[in-house]
Amino acid sequence: MNFKEELIKELKANSNRETAIPMENYMKNNFPFLGIKTEKRRAIFKAVYKNINQKSN
C-alpha cells in the first residue's frame, strides 16, 4: 500500500462525526470534514509516514 492510500485509511478509521459537524458548520457546509483535530491528525500523519519509510527500507 502506498503512502496516500495508507493515510486515507488511517484518517477515515479515526474520524469523529461529533467533531466534524461543527467544523462543517464553520465552513458553511461547503466541505466535508472527518472531525480529526490538529494534534491527532499530525500524529496519524507521522505514524503513517514512519511506517511507510520502514517498509521501503
C-alpha positions, 0 to 999 in steps of 0.5 A: 500500500502506498503512502496516500492510500495508507493515510486515507485509511488511517484518517477515515478509521479515526474520524469523529462525526461529533467533531466534524459537524461543527467544523462543517458548520464553520465552513458553511457546509461547503466541505466535508470534514472527518472531525480529526483535530490538529494534534491527532491528525499530525500524529496519524500523519507521522505514524503513517509516514514512519511506517511507510519509510520502514517498509521501503527500507 
